[in-house]
Every structure is written in structure tokens, then in C-alpha cells.
Amino acid sequence: MDDYKYSAIVDWAKKYILENNLKADARFLSENDLCAIHNVSRQTVRQALKVLESEGVIVRMRGSGTFVKAAEPKPEPSSRQNVGIISTYFSDYIFPSIITGIEGVLKQNNIGIQLAITHNRVFEETQAIENMLTQGICGLIIEPSKSALPNPNIKLYEEIKARNIPIVFFNAKYPWSDAPCIAMDDVLAGKIVTDHLFNNGHRNISAIFSLDDMQGHNRYHGFMNSCEEHGLKTAEQNVIWYSTAERDDLFTVNEKRIQAMLGNSTAVVCYNDKLAVDLLGFCRQKGLSVPDDISVVGIDNSKLSTICDIPLTTVQHPHQELGKAAAEKLVSIIRDPLCKCEDVIFTPQLITRDSVRRIGRSAR
């Protein structure tokens, strides 16, 4: 399809409405009229009409025709608009860097932001979306809450789609959504840190993952892939799952279970660096030395991974670059609603530090 053709029809239609002083609810030209005027295919005309409809210039009613929705076209994205950013957290870990990346790109495009934090709670996501929809935002950048669980906000997302408000997810997305997602390859991240342990001679490897987030499931997937490749068939028995709600009390509520896991392991894969640092503290309380008694790996390469007692071996999360990519994707959709809405997946890189000890001979 020649993008120039349908873009030219969009520009022509806006000018036609203004020059002919067409008011709201006035009947607009039919598909046949536009095909004849511009000597193009019906498909090209339909793409142009889709853009005009997404911009609030026209409205199409099945069986009735096409009508002018407003006397003047919707302002161009270059004018001051606001994008809603909904994040699970903000004040710590990797989130400030992600938001900084988003904000920088939007500022360059003269777009303001409205920020809401959900604390990974679905009802707070509900409130955030409802508030955003009353503020006339032109797009949304969302980190989903409890992305691995059924979400009661599907109707809200359907309303967003009906209003032609573009969405870009970051870090993860709901399995039922067709919106683009900007994320690190979490499956590969889980595999990379587990491969590193096998390559350093470890065979008794345990893991702790988040139950209610897709990132936890994907990192578990990578962990299992590595274990299967290295012939560890019983790896599933060595995994502890936890939910966001019990994260702060994880090592208290599951003290005996985690202590037993450590007694049967030489290494542990943690869902992220924050969990890994908490595990370092737990090991210290129990008189275990890292990495002499137990090796520990995290994921995300957060600031925590370098300021803790034992610098962590981890995987590099793209942080600010991910935020930039999410904002760039949203801006491109705002400017061209028919642009390709493909995911952007970053390839993680292993960062080796002091929390892994080589034992015996390599597994390979």
C-alpha cells in the first residue's frame, strides 16, 4: 500500500471539511466518492478514513454512512498534549531510570506526562486508568499489574481501544492484549544466569520467582530451559514461588523452607536483584557465606547489585533505554495510527561479579 496516497487523502479531507464549512454531524463523502475523486483503490480510501476516524475528524456509522464529527480536525500531536504513564513502582530499584527515559523522549516531542503508581495492585491500576481517561490523555504507557493473573480491567482496556487511545506496555503485557510491549527478553535472562551457574560447575541449583507477574513466569521458563539442556530433570522441585503481597515477609513466613532449600543447593537463581539482596541478608543471618557456601545470582543489574555486601552476578536490564523505546513507540503511533505496532525486545547481557563461586569441573 502506498502510504503517501492515503496520507494525501487524509490531508485533503481535512482541508475539504474546513473549506466547505462542514459542521458536526454533516454527511461526509462516501468511499465511492473518494475513490473516484482520487483515483485510488477502496482499500486506500478505507485506510485514510480509519486515520480520520482515529483523529476524531469523522465518524462512520454502519448502514448510515460517514459523518463529520467535529468542525475542526483534532490538533496535531506536536501541540501540547499529555501521555499517561502507569507504573507498578517509581521511587526505587530500576523504575526511576525507566521513567526518566520515557520523560526525555516525550519532552522532546512537546508532550507532557501524568504519572500514576499502582504498587502492583489491580484495584490501583483501575483507579489510575479511570483518572487518566478523564484527563484527555493522548496515549498510555503502562506496566501491567499482576500481569500473570486474570485481570478485571479488560472492559477499561476495551474502552481505551474504542476511544482510539494508543497503549504501549513496558516490562510485560497482558496475554490477551495486542498492544506493543517494550521489554527485556526475560526468558533469555533466566537462562543466561542459570547457564552461568552450570558453567561454573553447579548442579544443585534452586530458584525463587514471582508468581503473579509475567516476568517471573518468563524467567522461570528460562531457568527450566537451562536445567533441561544440562540434564537436570528435577529442577521444578527446587523452585519457590511467592506473590507480591507476601514479598516483604517472604523470608519470615518461609524461613524453614528456604533454609532447607539452601541446605540442598550450591546456588540460587533469584527473580531479581532486590530478592537476591534480601537472600544475601538471610544467608548472613544463618551463618552462610556467599559465595563460599552458596552462590547467588540476580536479574536486572540494578544499583542494589553493586552496593550490597557481596556484589551480585546479574543480567543487564536496559533501564533508561527501555523507557526511551517505549516513549518513541507511543509517539510514532500517535503520529501515525497505522504504523506497525510490533514489540521491542532487548537482549540481556550477563554481568559477572563476586556472588558466584566456581566448584569442581565445568558441567560442559
Residue pairs with C-beta under 8 A, 6 or more apart in sequence:
1 43
1 44
1 47
2 44
3 338
5 38
5 40
5 44
6 40
6 44
6 45
6 47
6 48
6 51
6 338
7 48
7 51
8 38
9 34
9 38
9 40
9 44
9 45
9 48
10 48
10 51
10 52
12 38
13 28
13 29
13 34
13 48
13 52
13 57
13 58
14 52
14 57
14 73
16 22
16 29
17 28
17 57
17 68
17 71
17 73
18 72
18 73
21 71
22 28
22 68
22 71
23 68
23 71
24 68
24 69
24 70
24 71
25 67
25 68
26 67
26 68
27 65
27 66
27 67
27 68
28 58
28 65
28 66
28 67
28 68
29 37
29 66
30 65
30 66
31 42
31 45
31 46
31 49
31 66
34 40
34 45
34 48
34 49
35 41
35 42
35 45
38 44
38 45
47 338
49 58
49 60
49 66
50 337
50 338
51 336
51 337
51 338
52 58
53 59
53 60
53 69
53 164
54 164
54 337
55 73
55 74
55 337
56 69
56 70
56 73
56 74
56 164
57 68
57 69
57 70
57 73
57 74
58 66
58 67
58 68
58 69
59 66
59 67
59 69
60 66
60 67
61 67
75 81
77 109
77 111
77 138
77 331
77 334
77 335
78 109
78 110
79 110
80 110
80 111
80 112
81 110
81 111
81 112
81 137
81 138
81 334
82 111
82 112
82 113
82 114
82 135
82 136
82 137
82 138
83 106
83 111
83 112
83 113
83 114
83 137
83 138
83 139
83 140
83 141
83 327
83 330
84 113
84 114
84 116
84 128
84 132
84 135
84 137
84 139
84 140
84 141
84 142
85 99
85 102
85 113
85 114
85 115
85 116
85 140
85 141
85 142
86 115
86 116
86 117
86 118
86 125
86 128
86 129
86 132
86 140
86 141
86 142
86 143
87 95
87 98
87 99
87 115
87 116
87 117
87 118
87 143
88 95
88 117
88 118
88 119
88 120
88 143
88 145
89 95
89 117
89 119
89 120
90 96
90 99
90 115
90 117
93 272
93 273
93 274
93 300
93 302
93 304
94 300
94 302
94 317
94 319
97 319
97 320
97 323
98 170
98 171
98 319
98 320
98 322
98 323
98 326
99 115
99 323
100 320
100 323
101 319
101 320
101 321
101 322
101 323
101 324
101 325
101 326
101 327
102 113
102 141
102 323
102 324
102 326
102 327
103 113
103 323
103 327
104 323
104 324
104 327
105 323
105 324
105 327
105 328
105 331
106 112
106 113
106 327
106 331
109 331
111 138
111 331
114 132
114 135
114 137
116 124
116 127
116 128
116 131
116 132
117 124
117 128
118 124
118 125
118 128
118 143
118 145
120 145
120 146
120 212
120 213
120 244
121 145
121 146
121 244
122 145
122 146
122 149
122 151
122 152
122 153
124 145
125 142
125 144
125 145
125 153
126 152
126 153
126 156
129 140
129 153
129 156
129 157
129 160
130 156
132 140
133 156
133 159
133 160
133 163
133 165
137 165
138 165
138 334
139 165
139 166
139 167
139 168
139 330
139 333
139 334
140 160
140 165
140 166
140 167
140 168
140 330
141 167
141 168
141 169
141 170
141 326
141 327
141 330
142 167
142 168
142 169
142 170
143 169
143 170
143 171
143 172
144 151
144 169
144 172
144 173
144 174
144 214
145 151
146 212
146 213
146 244
147 172
147 173
147 174
147 212
147 213
147 214
147 215
148 211
148 212
148 213
148 214
148 216
148 217
149 212
151 174
154 176
157 167
157 174
157 177
160 167
164 337
166 179
166 330
166 333
166 334
166 337
167 177
167 179
168 179
168 180
168 181
168 182
168 326
168 329
168 330
168 333
169 177
169 179
169 180
169 181
169 182
169 183
170 181
170 182
170 183
170 322
170 323
170 326
171 182
171 183
171 184
171 215
171 322
172 181
172 183
172 186
172 213
172 214
172 215
172 218
173 179
173 181
173 183
173 214
175 214
178 341
179 341
180 329
180 333
180 341
180 342
180 343
180 344
181 343
181 344
182 322
182 325
182 326
182 329
182 343
182 344
183 322
183 343
183 344
183 345
183 346
184 315
184 317
184 318
184 322
184 345
184 346
184 348
185 345
185 346
185 347
185 348
186 214
186 215
186 218
186 219
186 222
186 299
187 218
187 219
187 221
187 222
187 225
188 222
188 347
188 348
189 218
189 219
189 222
189 299
189 315
189 317
189 348
190 218
190 219
190 220
190 221
190 222
190 223
190 225
190 226
190 269
190 299
191 222
191 223
191 225
191 226
192 222
192 315
192 348
192 349
192 350
193 269
193 297
193 298
193 299
193 313
193 314
193 315
193 350
194 205
194 207
194 222
194 223
194 226
194 227
194 269
194 297
195 226
195 229
195 230
196 297
196 313
196 350
196 352
196 356
197 205
197 267
197 269
197 295
197 297
197 356
198 205
198 226
198 230
198 363
198 364
199 362
199 363
199 364
200 295
200 356
200 357
200 358
200 359
200 362
201 358
201 359
201 360
201 361
201 362
201 363
202 266
202 267
202 295
202 359
202 363
203 230
203 232
203 266
203 363
204 238
204 264
204 265
204 266
204 267
205 227
205 232
205 235
205 238
205 265
205 266
205 267
205 268
205 269
206 238
206 239
206 240
206 261
206 262
206 264
206 265
206 267
206 268
206 269
207 220
207 223
207 235
207 238
207 239
207 240
207 268
207 269
207 270
208 239
208 240
208 241
208 242
208 250
208 258
208 268
208 269
208 270
208 271
208 275
208 279
209 216
209 217
209 219
209 220
209 223
209 239
209 240
209 241
209 242
209 271
210 216
210 241
210 242
210 243
210 244
210 247
210 271
210 272
211 241
211 242
211 243
212 243
212 244
213 244
215 271
216 241
216 271
219 269
219 271
219 299
220 239
223 235
223 239
223 269
224 235
224 236
227 233
227 235
228 235
230 363
238 261
238 264
238 265
240 254
240 257
240 258
240 261
242 250
242 254
246 253
247 275
250 258
250 275
250 278
251 258
251 278
251 279
251 281
251 282
258 279
258 282
259 286
261 268
262 268
262 283
262 286
262 288
262 294
265 294
266 294
266 295
266 359
267 294
267 295
267 296
267 297
267 356
268 279
268 294
268 295
268 296
268 297
269 297
270 276
270 279
270 296
270 297
270 298
270 299
271 299
272 298
272 299
272 300
272 302
273 298
273 299
273 300
273 301
273 302
273 304
273 305
273 312
273 314
274 298
274 302
274 304
275 298
276 296
276 297
276 298
276 305
276 312
276 314
276 355
277 298
277 304
277 305
277 308
277 312
279 296
280 290
280 296
280 308
280 309
280 310
280 312
280 355
283 289
283 290
283 293
283 294
283 296
284 309
288 294
290 296
290 310
290 355
291 310
291 354
291 355
291 356
291 357
292 357
295 313
295 355
295 356
295 357
296 310
296 312
296 313
296 355
296 356
297 312
297 313
297 314
297 355
297 356
298 305
298 312
298 313
298 314
298 315
298 355
299 314
299 315
299 317
299 348
300 314
300 315
300 317
301 314
301 315
301 316
301 317
301 319
301 351
302 314
302 317
304 312
305 311
305 312
305 314
305 351
305 353
306 312
306 353
310 353
310 354
310 355
311 353
311 354
311 355
312 353
312 355
313 350
313 351
313 352
313 353
313 354
313 355
313 356
314 351
314 353
315 348
315 349
315 350
315 351
316 348
316 349
316 350
316 351
317 346
317 348
318 325
318 346
321 346
322 346
325 344
325 346
326 344
329 341
329 344
332 339
333 339
333 341
